[in-house]
Amino acid sequence: MTSLPSLHNEPVTQALTHFLKRVPKTRRVLVGYSGGVDSHVLLHSLKQHLDTRPDLDLLAVHINHGMQSQSGDWVNHCKNQCRALEVALTCIDVDVSLYQAQGPEASARMARYGAFATVMREGDYLLLAQHADDQVETFLLQALRGSGPDGLASIPQQRTFAMGHLCRPLLGCYRSQIEHYAAQAALHWIEDPSNDDTMLDRNYLRNSVIPLLKDRWPSLNQTISRAASRCGAASSLLKSMAQDDLDFSRYDPAEQDQLLHGSIAVLNATRLASLGEERVFNTLRLWVRENGLALPGLEHLKQVANTLLQNSDAISGRGVVHIDGYGFRRYQQVLHLCRLEDQVPDDIDTVWEPPFAPLHLRAIGITLDLAACQSMGLVFDQSTPVDITTRRGSEVIQLRGRGHKAIKKLFQEAGVPPWRRQRYPLMYQRDRVIAIWGLQVADTDG
């Protein structure tokens, strides 16, 4: 192994020296190790640094995407290199096809990060080998997709991930500097043939576009890195504003619990709409992100603003904006973030027979049982069957002290949105509604 003093002036070495000063003691450091030149340089340099940091444990993690015929050979290469470096190695096979709808590059990335998360422990530092040239490629890709400041901030140097931290200590180094280190240390690495496939957007930029741009603008790397940094600062300011606007648009916890009715989350539509369009977009992005959902595109955000927040027809619950696995709806003054399964279920028409063993209603995912009836305050004749149905329309229920009330009116008073009402089955005994399950109990003494 090449000794550290001969490489101490290398930018890679200096970058890692600076980074490790910020890593607390007794931490585990993981390296995403593909076996390519970037990750191999990162692992090699880090191993030598850790000779002076015995308090840190080092683990290399190789993700086998299985997308190349040489994948098995690459696993063996990584094992051999880690054995020579005396570094522990974990290899994980992933199924990229689970994410194939995202495209080849995105699907591989999603599978890879999902695998990394499985090996993270609390407080771990996961190090990846992205560098300044990767930052340029990412910035251009995001610009060509029409991204805003968040996307143009490109690759963050550090962020929280799983139970720990994801860091990129070489983000200030250039590919040429990494390759120089590799040559000086006489390293051996994998060359992935897919890196030459210009059908992939990133490779097309790297191999065909960026060299032309650098011929005209030699300082391209520095300039774009500076632009990405400024976009990152702008993104941080926008996130701070979004947090304030999101807090302004929330209901207090007790009121929110009463308004959810099975939705993922709710906001006050009137307050949100008062912010103005751009701040609405900014707030919705943060709201979706904090609930772990895929970010909506600009067109979807415009639909929410125009169809649900500004359109009075949406107050009746008729409007919906579908995204990817979720959607936005509005009822009265409440904006709901909903799952797609919140569609109207099939009609229910069944009989609950004595002695009233638990009855599971699969269409709406609830189970009727006597203990729940008791907790609702429902007292009924347990010698007579109970008919269970969903609403058909025009039903009434007799309430103590209030006489007969239209069930539709009770739903409105409780703020139950129309798309959730079929999930509140009606209970009949002797052709009389004795309860709206989970909502209201009839006066059975009247």
matplotlib code that plots the C-alpha trace (Angstrom):
import matplotlib.pyplot as plt

x = [0.0, 1.3, 2.2, 0.3, 3.3, 3.8, 0.2, -0.3, -0.3, -3.0, -6.3, -8.1, -6.0, -6.5, -10.3, -10.6, -8.3, -10.7, -13.8, -12.6, -12.0, -15.8, -16.6, -17.1, -15.3, -16.5, -18.4, -18.7, -17.8, -19.3, -18.0, -20.3, -17.8, -18.5, -14.9, -14.6, -11.8, -13.7, -14.9, -11.6, -9.6, -12.0, -11.7, -7.9, -7.3, -9.8, -8.2, -4.8, -6.4, -8.1, -4.6, -4.6, -8.2, -8.5, -11.7, -13.5, -14.7, -14.6, -16.9, -17.1, -20.5, -20.8, -24.2, -24.6, -27.2, -27.0, -27.3, -24.1, -22.8, -19.6, -21.4, -20.1, -16.5, -16.9, -18.0, -14.9, -12.7, -14.2, -13.6, -10.0, -9.3, -10.8, -8.9, -5.7, -6.6, -7.7, -11.2, -14.4, -16.8, -20.5, -22.0, -25.7, -27.7, -30.6, -33.5, -33.5, -36.7, -38.7, -38.1, -38.1, -40.9, -38.4, -35.9, -32.6, -30.5, -33.1, -34.1, -30.5, -30.1, -33.3, -32.3, -28.8, -29.9, -32.6, -29.8, -27.5, -30.3, -30.6, -27.0, -27.0, -26.9, -27.7, -25.0, -23.2, -21.5, -22.1, -19.5, -20.0, -17.4, -19.2, -16.9, -17.0, -17.5, -20.5, -21.8, -21.6, -23.4, -26.2, -26.6, -27.0, -29.4, -31.5, -31.5, -32.6, -35.5, -36.6, -35.8, -36.0, -33.4, -33.9, -32.9, -30.2, -28.5, -27.6, -25.6, -25.5, -22.2, -23.9, -27.5, -29.3, -29.9, -31.6, -30.3, -27.2, -25.5, -24.7, -21.6, -19.6, -16.1, -14.7, -17.3, -14.7, -12.2, -12.1, -12.1, -8.6, -7.4, -8.9, -7.4, -4.0, -4.2, -5.1, -2.1, 0.3, -1.0, -0.8, -4.5, -6.5, -10.2, -13.2, -14.1, -17.9, -18.6, -22.0, -20.2, -19.6, -23.3, -24.4, -28.0, -28.0, -28.4, -25.6, -23.1, -24.2, -23.5, -20.2, -18.8, -20.3, -21.6, -19.4, -16.1, -17.4, -18.6, -15.2, -13.4, -15.4, -15.6, -12.5, -13.7, -17.0, -16.5, -15.8, -18.6, -21.3, -20.2, -20.6, -24.0, -25.1, -23.9, -25.9, -29.0, -28.4, -28.4, -31.6, -33.2, -32.4, -34.1, -37.1, -37.3, -37.2, -40.0, -42.0, -41.7, -43.1, -45.9, -46.7, -46.9, -49.2, -51.5, -51.7, -54.5, -53.7, -53.1, -56.5, -58.4, -56.3, -57.0, -60.8, -60.4, -58.1, -60.9, -58.3, -56.3, -52.5, -52.5, -54.7, -54.1, -56.3, -57.1, -58.1, -54.9, -52.8, -54.5, -53.9, -50.1, -50.0, -49.2, -45.4, -45.5, -48.3, -46.2, -43.2, -45.4, -47.0, -43.6, -42.4, -45.7, -45.4, -41.8, -42.3, -44.9, -42.4, -44.1, -42.8, -42.6, -45.4, -44.5, -45.2, -48.3, -49.8, -49.1, -50.9, -53.9, -54.0, -53.8, -56.4, -58.7, -58.8, -57.7, -59.3, -62.3, -65.4, -66.7, -63.9, -65.4, -68.1, -65.4, -65.8, -62.2, -59.2, -55.6, -53.8, -50.0, -48.0, -49.7, -51.5, -53.7, -54.9, -58.6, -60.5, -63.7, -65.0, -61.9, -59.7, -57.1, -56.5, -53.4, -54.9, -53.8, -55.1, -57.0, -59.3, -61.5, -65.1, -65.3, -67.8, -71.3, -71.7, -74.8, -74.4, -76.0, -74.4, -75.9, -76.2, -74.1, -72.2, -68.8, -66.3, -67.3, -64.6, -65.7, -62.9, -64.1, -63.5, -60.9, -62.8, -64.0, -67.2, -67.2, -69.2, -66.4, -66.3, -70.1, -69.8, -67.1, -69.4, -72.2, -74.3, -76.9, -79.1, -81.2, -78.6, -81.3, -82.0, -79.7, -78.2, -78.2, -74.9, -75.0, -73.3, -75.2, -77.7, -79.0, -81.8, -81.2, -82.1, -81.2, -83.0, -80.7, -81.4, -82.7, -82.3, -85.1, -84.6, -81.5, -80.4, -77.3, -75.9, -76.2, -74.3, -71.5, -71.3, -71.3, -68.5, -66.5, -66.4, -65.5, -67.8, -65.1, -64.8, -68.5, -68.9, -66.4, -68.8, -71.3, -74.9, -76.3, -80.0, -82.2, -85.8, -85.4, -84.2, -80.7, -79.2, -75.7, -73.3, -70.3, -67.5, -69.5, -72.9, -75.2, -79.0, -81.4, -82.7, -85.0, -87.1]
y = [0.0, 3.5, 5.4, 8.5, 11.0, 10.5, 11.5, 14.2, 17.1, 15.4, 17.4, 14.1, 13.6, 17.2, 17.0, 13.9, 15.4, 18.4, 16.2, 13.8, 16.7, 17.1, 13.5, 12.7, 10.0, 6.4, 6.5, 3.9, 5.1, 3.4, 3.8, 3.2, 1.1, 0.3, -0.7, 2.2, 4.7, 7.3, 5.0, 3.2, 6.4, 7.4, 4.0, 3.9, 7.4, 7.0, 3.7, 5.5, 8.4, 6.0, 4.7, 8.0, 7.6, 4.1, 5.2, 5.0, 1.7, 1.4, -0.7, -0.8, -1.5, -2.8, -2.8, -5.4, -4.1, -7.1, -5.0, -6.0, -9.4, -8.6, -7.9, -11.1, -10.3, -6.8, -8.4, -10.5, -7.5, -5.6, -8.5, -8.8, -5.1, -4.8, -7.9, -6.2, -3.0, -4.9, -3.3, -5.1, -5.4, -6.0, -6.9, -6.5, -7.7, -5.5, -5.9, -2.8, -3.9, -2.9, 0.7, 0.3, 2.9, 5.6, 4.9, 3.0, 5.6, 6.6, 3.0, 2.0, 4.9, 4.2, 0.5, 1.5, 4.0, 1.6, -1.0, 1.5, 2.3, -1.3, -1.4, 2.0, 2.2, 5.2, 7.9, 6.2, 8.2, 7.0, 8.4, 8.5, 9.5, 12.1, 14.9, 18.3, 17.0, 15.0, 18.2, 19.9, 17.0, 17.0, 20.8, 20.6, 17.6, 19.5, 22.7, 20.7, 19.3, 22.8, 22.3, 25.2, 26.1, 22.9, 20.8, 23.2, 23.0, 19.6, 17.3, 18.3, 17.8, 16.4, 15.5, 13.2, 9.7, 6.7, 6.7, 8.7, 11.0, 10.8, 12.7, 13.5, 14.6, 14.7, 17.1, 19.8, 17.6, 17.2, 14.0, 14.7, 15.1, 11.8, 10.0, 11.6, 10.2, 6.7, 6.9, 8.0, 5.2, 2.6, 1.6, -0.9, -0.3, -1.4, 0.3, 0.1, -0.1, 1.5, 4.8, 5.1, 4.6, 8.0, 6.9, 7.6, 11.3, 11.7, 9.9, 12.0, 15.2, 13.9, 12.5, 14.8, 18.1, 19.1, 18.8, 21.3, 23.6, 23.5, 24.3, 27.5, 28.2, 26.5, 27.5, 25.7, 23.5, 26.3, 28.5, 25.8, 24.7, 28.4, 28.5, 25.3, 26.7, 29.8, 27.8, 25.7, 28.9, 30.1, 26.6, 26.8, 30.2, 28.9, 25.9, 28.1, 30.2, 27.1, 25.8, 29.1, 29.0, 25.4, 26.0, 28.9, 26.7, 23.8, 23.1, 22.6, 18.9, 18.3, 19.9, 18.1, 14.7, 15.4, 16.5, 13.8, 11.2, 8.7, 11.2, 11.3, 15.0, 18.1, 21.9, 24.9, 25.7, 29.3, 30.2, 28.4, 30.2, 33.6, 33.1, 33.7, 31.2, 30.8, 30.5, 27.9, 25.9, 26.2, 25.1, 22.2, 20.8, 20.8, 19.3, 16.4, 15.9, 15.7, 13.0, 10.9, 11.2, 11.8, 15.6, 16.9, 18.7, 22.3, 21.4, 19.4, 22.3, 24.7, 22.3, 22.3, 26.1, 26.7, 23.7, 23.2, 26.4, 29.1, 27.2, 27.4, 24.1, 22.3, 23.1, 20.5, 17.9, 17.3, 18.2, 16.0, 16.2, 12.8, 12.5, 9.3, 7.1, 9.9, 12.9, 16.3, 16.9, 19.7, 19.7, 22.8, 24.7, 21.6, 20.5, 16.8, 14.8, 11.4, 7.9, 6.6, 3.8, 6.5, 5.9, 5.0, 1.3, -1.2, -1.0, -3.1, -5.1, -7.8, -9.0, -9.2, -12.2, -13.1, -13.9, -11.1, -12.5, -10.0, -9.1, -7.9, -5.6, -6.0, -3.3, -0.6, -2.3, -2.3, -4.9, -4.7, -6.2, -5.9, -4.2, -1.4, -1.0, -0.7, 2.0, 3.9, 3.8, 1.6, -0.5, -2.7, -5.9, -8.7, -11.3, -9.6, -9.5, -6.1, -5.1, -3.4, -1.2, 1.8, 5.0, 5.0, 8.6, 10.3, 8.3, 9.7, 8.8, 9.7, 11.4, 12.1, 15.6, 16.4, 14.4, 12.9, 14.2, 13.6, 11.5, 13.7, 16.7, 14.9, 14.1, 17.7, 18.8, 16.4, 17.5, 14.0, 14.6, 13.0, 10.5, 9.1, 8.7, 5.2, 4.1, 4.8, 1.9, 2.3, -0.2, -1.1, -3.0, -3.5, -1.1, 1.7, 3.2, 2.5, 3.8, 5.4, 3.2, 5.3, 8.5, 8.6, 6.4, 6.6, 7.2, 3.6, 4.5, 6.8]
z = [0.0, -0.9, 2.3, 3.2, 3.1, -0.6, -1.2, 1.5, -1.0, -3.2, -3.2, -2.4, 0.7, 1.8, 1.2, 3.4, 6.1, 6.2, 6.3, 9.0, 11.4, 11.5, 12.2, 15.9, 17.6, 17.9, 14.7, 11.9, 8.4, 5.4, 1.8, -1.2, -3.1, -6.8, -7.5, -10.0, -9.9, -7.8, -5.0, -5.0, -4.5, -1.8, 0.0, -0.4, 0.9, 3.8, 4.9, 5.3, 7.1, 9.5, 10.6, 12.6, 13.7, 15.3, 17.0, 13.6, 12.1, 8.3, 6.1, 2.3, 0.8, -2.7, -4.4, -7.2, -9.6, -11.8, -14.8, -16.5, -17.5, -15.6, -12.3, -10.7, -11.7, -10.2, -6.9, -6.9, -7.8, -4.8, -2.5, -3.6, -3.3, 0.2, 1.3, 0.1, 1.9, 5.0, 4.9, 5.8, 2.9, 2.6, -0.8, -1.5, -4.5, -5.6, -7.9, -10.1, -11.9, -8.8, -9.9, -13.6, -14.2, -13.1, -16.0, -16.0, -14.2, -11.6, -10.9, -10.3, -7.9, -6.0, -5.6, -4.5, -1.9, -0.6, -0.1, 1.7, 4.1, 5.2, 6.6, 8.2, 12.0, 14.2, 13.8, 10.8, 8.1, 4.6, 2.2, -1.6, -4.2, -6.3, -7.3, -8.9, -12.4, -11.2, -9.8, -13.3, -14.9, -12.3, -12.6, -16.4, -16.2, -13.7, -15.8, -18.9, -16.9, -15.9, -12.2, -9.7, -7.1, -5.1, -8.2, -9.4, -6.0, -7.5, -5.1, -1.5, 0.3, 3.4, 4.4, 6.8, 5.5, 7.1, 10.7, 10.0, 7.5, 3.8, 2.9, -0.3, 0.9, -2.6, -4.0, -4.3, -6.2, -10.0, -11.9, -13.1, -9.5, -8.6, -11.5, -10.7, -7.1, -8.6, -10.9, -8.1, -5.8, -8.6, -8.0, -10.0, -10.6, -12.7, -15.9, -16.4, -20.2, -19.7, -18.9, -22.7, -23.5, -24.8, -24.9, -21.2, -20.5, -18.0, -20.3, -23.3, -21.3, -20.0, -23.2, -25.9, -24.5, -21.6, -23.5, -26.0, -23.3, -21.6, -24.9, -25.0, -21.2, -19.6, -16.1, -16.5, -13.5, -11.1, -12.6, -12.3, -8.9, -7.8, -9.4, -7.7, -4.4, -4.9, -5.8, -2.7, -0.6, -2.3, -1.8, 1.9, 2.1, 0.3, 2.6, 5.6, 4.1, 3.2, 6.8, 8.1, 5.6, 6.2, 10.0, 9.2, 7.1, 9.6, 12.0, 15.7, 16.5, 18.1, 15.3, 12.7, 14.2, 13.8, 10.2, 8.8, 8.2, 6.8, 4.8, 5.1, 6.2, 6.0, 5.7, 6.0, 2.3, 3.0, 4.8, 2.2, -0.7, 0.9, 0.5, -3.2, -6.0, -5.7, -2.0, -2.3, -4.7, -2.3, 0.7, -1.1, -2.1, 1.5, 2.7, 0.2, 1.0, 4.8, 4.2, 2.2, -1.2, -4.7, -5.4, -7.7, -11.0, -11.7, -13.7, -10.8, -8.4, -10.8, -10.9, -7.1, -6.9, -9.7, -9.3, -5.5, -3.8, -6.1, -7.5, -5.3, -6.8, -5.0, -1.6, -2.3, -2.6, -6.4, -7.4, -7.3, -8.5, -8.9, -8.8, -8.3, -5.8, -4.0, -4.7, -3.4, -2.6, -1.0, 1.1, 2.8, 4.0, 4.3, 1.7, 2.0, 1.0, 0.1, -0.9, -4.1, -2.3, -0.9, -3.9, -3.4, -2.3, -3.5, -2.0, 1.2, 1.8, 4.4, 7.7, 11.1, 12.8, 16.5, 18.5, 16.6, 16.2, 14.7, 11.1, 8.8, 6.0, 3.5, 1.1, 3.7, 5.8, 9.2, 11.6, 13.5, 17.0, 20.2, 22.1, 19.6, 19.8, 23.5, 23.2, 20.8, 23.3, 21.0, 22.7, 20.5, 20.6, 20.4, 19.5, 16.2, 13.1, 12.1, 8.4, 7.3, 4.2, 2.7, 2.0, -0.8, -0.2, 1.8, 5.0, 8.4, 11.9, 15.2, 17.7, 21.3, 21.8, 18.1, 16.5, 13.0, 11.2, 7.6, 7.6, 4.8, 7.2, 9.9, 7.6, 6.6, 10.2, 11.1, 8.0, 6.5, 2.9, 0.3, -0.9, 2.6, 3.4, 1.9, 4.5, 7.3, 7.0, 8.3, 10.8, 10.6, 12.9, 12.0, 9.1, 11.4, 11.3, 14.8, 14.0, 11.5, 12.3, 13.8, 13.7, 15.4, 17.4, 17.3, 20.2, 20.4, 23.3, 21.2]

ax = plt.figure().add_subplot(projection="3d")
ax.plot(x, y, z, "-o")
ax.set_aspect("equal")
plt.show()
